[in-house]
Amino acid sequence: LEADIDQVANDFLRLQADLANYRRQHEDAMSKAGYLGRQDVLRSLVPFTADVDRALVMPEGLSQREAGIFESYALTFKKVYGVWDKFG
């Protein structure tokens, strides 16, 4: 009977260790998947970046009001660049 109890206790400890290993592997896999997903998104935005670069050049002859509007949009896109730099 004592040998059976020891065997059950050992089996239980192994199952606990297996579960802990599974959880760790699952967390690692999910972390890697998230990283790879961000990379894919950033890669798809590369062509858009070139368009934004061209769009951020202020045209000549804008009124003061138009220049202010342009600057507000430019500021927004510069914030987007900051996000890309953070994750890219």
C-alpha positions in Angstrom: 0.0 0.0 0.0 2.8 2.4 0.9 4.5 1.7 -2.5 1.2 2.5 -4.3 0.9 5.8 -2.4 4.5 6.7 -3.3 3.8 5.9 -6.9 0.7 8.1 -7.0 2.6 10.9 -5.3 5.4 10.6 -7.9 2.9 10.5 -10.8 1.2 13.6 -9.4 4.5 15.5 -9.1 5.4 14.5 -12.7 2.1 15.8 -13.9 2.6 19.0 -12.0 6.0 19.4 -13.7 4.6 18.6 -17.1 1.8 21.2 -16.6 4.3 23.8 -15.6 6.5 23.0 -18.6 3.4 23.2 -20.9 2.4 26.6 -19.5 6.0 28.0 -20.0 6.2 26.6 -23.5 2.7 28.1 -24.3 3.6 31.5 -22.9 6.9 31.4 -25.0 5.0 30.5 -28.1 2.4 33.2 -27.6 5.0 35.8 -27.0 6.9 34.8 -30.2 3.6 34.8 -32.2 2.9 38.3 -31.0 6.4 39.5 -31.9 6.1 37.9 -35.4 2.7 39.4 -35.9 4.0 42.9 -35.1 6.8 42.3 -37.6 4.4 41.4 -40.3 2.3 44.5 -39.7 5.4 46.7 -39.7 6.6 45.2 -42.9 3.3 45.8 -44.6 3.5 49.5 -43.6 6.9 50.1 -45.2 5.4 51.2 -48.6 3.1 53.5 -46.7 6.1 55.0 -45.0 7.5 56.3 -48.3 4.1 57.9 -49.1 4.1 59.6 -45.7 7.6 60.9 -46.2 6.5 62.5 -49.5 3.4 63.9 -47.9 5.2 65.5 -45.0 7.0 67.9 -47.3 5.1 71.2 -47.0 4.0 72.6 -50.3 4.9 76.2 -51.1 2.4 79.0 -51.2 0.1 77.8 -48.3 -1.8 80.3 -46.4 -1.1 80.6 -42.7 -4.3 78.7 -41.9 -3.5 75.9 -44.4 0.1 75.7 -43.1 -1.4 75.2 -39.6 -3.6 72.4 -40.8 -0.7 70.8 -42.6 1.5 71.0 -39.5 -1.2 69.3 -37.4 -1.4 66.4 -39.8 2.4 66.3 -40.0 2.6 66.1 -36.2 0.1 63.2 -36.2 2.2 61.3 -38.7 5.4 62.0 -36.7 3.7 60.4 -33.8 3.0 57.3 -36.0 6.7 57.3 -36.8 7.5 57.2 -33.1 5.4 54.1 -32.7 7.1 52.4 -35.7 10.5 53.2 -34.2 9.4 51.7 -30.9 8.2 48.4 -32.4 10.4 48.2 -35.4 
